[in-house]
Amino acid sequence: MLIDISTLPKNIQDQLPLSIRTFKKEYEFEDLPVRIQYLIMNYKSSEPDVNYKISFDLIPTVSEYNDFKSIDNTVDLVVEYLKNYLVVLPGAYPFDPTFGCRLKYHIQTRDTTLRQTLISSEINNIIGVIEGLLNVAINIDSISIEPTSVGSHTEFNIFINLNINNVHKKISLQIS
């Protein structure tokens, strides 16, 4: 393994002998004295081994490792925030009972014109907040709701086509 002395922190460099610091910039790890190898090994083990260029948020992924996936662009961040907000009912968060989306209640409104107005208003409210926070342009291309009868109850499939900074995205949710 090749070690570049100039990339080490100043406190590690100060502990290296002057002859090593000034002779050359890069050394093979095995060629260094054992004491220096130990210093560098301790430093490298304390460094995080995963580096992201940029990460806006994390999504938990269900796998055998139960790991997180990093969101590294604003388009995916907006989609994830919208999906998360649209499934949270008011009163679900104990410290802010007013936070949540009333989409589930609006879907069950019988008057279709009123239902469309209430749903559009709910989605436009959260889009306005996200646009202000993230400084992105979000336009709703279409919202469609398809009821599906499942036994004794009805499930609603919601499809929202968005244009986020000129990138088309589709959100699909299932609410029962």
N, C-alpha and C positions, 0 to 999 in steps of 0.2 A: 504494500500500500504506500502510495506516494504522499508525503506530508509537505504542505507548503507552510513554511514558518511564518510568513507574513500574514496569513489568514488567522493565526491563533490570537486570542485576546492578549492585550498588553500585559496583564498580570502573569500569564503563562510565559510570554516572551522574556519578561524580566528575570524569570527563574532559569532561563537557558544560559549556558556559558556564552560569553562574547564570541569565542571562536566558532561556535555553531551558528550563531546569529549572523555573523559577517562572512563566513566562508562561502556558503551558497544559500539559495532561496528554498530549494526543494531537496528533501532527503527521503530515502527509503526508510520506512518505519523500523525495519529490522536492523538497519545500520546505526541507529541512534543508541546511545547508552541506555541501560535498563532504567535508571532513574528518570530520564527524559521520556522514555516510552511510557512509564507509569504516569507521569504528569499528563501527557497527551491522551492516554487511554482514559484517565479519569475525566478529563474535559470532554472528550468525545462521547462518553457514556452519559454525561449529564445533558448533552444537547438533544433536543427533540429530533427523532428520526424521520418524522413526516413533515414536510414543508409544502405549504400551498402558496401559490403566488398571491391569491386573494381569496377570501372566503367570507361571504355575506352571512350565511347561516348554515345550519346542519339539519339533515333529514335522517331520522333513525331508519335503518334498513333491517328488515327481518331476515336473518340468515343464520347460519351456524355460528357465525362470529359475533352477531348482534352489534354491528358496527354503525357508524354514521357516514353519510354521504355528504360531501361539501357542496354547497350551492355557490358557484363561482361567477354567475352572471345575473343581471337584474331581471331579465325576462323570466327565468325559472323561479327567481325569488318572488316576483309578483304572482305567478301562478300558484306557488306553494302557499303564500299568504292568503290569497283568495280562497283556495280550497279549504284551508284550515278555518278561516273565519266563517265560511258558509255552513259548516257543519256544527259550529258551537252554538248551543242554545243559550238565551239569556238566563243568568242565574247559575250557570255551570261553574264559573270561577268564584270561589268563596270570597276573595278579597275585592272583587268588582262585580257585583251581581247585575249591573246594568250592561256589561259587556256581553255581546253575543248577537247572533243573527236570527231574525224572526222568519227566515225563509220557509221553514217547516210549517209555520202557522199560516203564512200567506198562500202557500200552495193549496191548502184545503179550503180556500175561499171559493164559494160557488160562482159568484159573478166573475166571469172571465176578464172583463175589462178592468174591473177593480183589482183582480188578482195580478194582471200584467202590470198595472200601475204600481202596486205595492212592491212587487218583486223588482221592477226596474229601479224604483226609489231606493230599495235596500242595497242593491248592487252598486248603484251610482254613488251612494254615501260612502261605502268602503273604498271604492275606486278613487274617489276624491281624496280620501285620507292617504291612500297609498301613493297617489300621484304627488301629493305634497311632501310626503316623507322621503321618497326615493328619487324625486325629480325625474319622472318618466312620463311619457305620453301614452295613455291607455284609452282605447276606443272600443266600445262594444259593437261588434258586427251583428250578432244575433243571439237571442236567448230562446231556446225551445224546451218545452216541458212535455214529456210523454208519460201518461199514466199506464201502469201495468198492473193488472189484477192478479194477485197471488193469493189463492185460497180465500180467506175471509178478510183480507186487507189489501190495500192498494199501495204499490210502490211507485215513486215518481223518479224518472230518469231526467236529469237536467243537463242540457248541453249549452255551454256558453262559448261563443266564438269571439276571441279578443284580438285586437291589434295592439301590441305593446312595442313601442319604438319601431314601428314598421315591420314587426315580426308577428306572424299569425300563429296563435296558440288556441287550442281547444281544451276546455275544462269539462269533464263529465263527472257528475255526481249522482249517487243513488240515495234517495231519502225515502224512508218508510214511515 
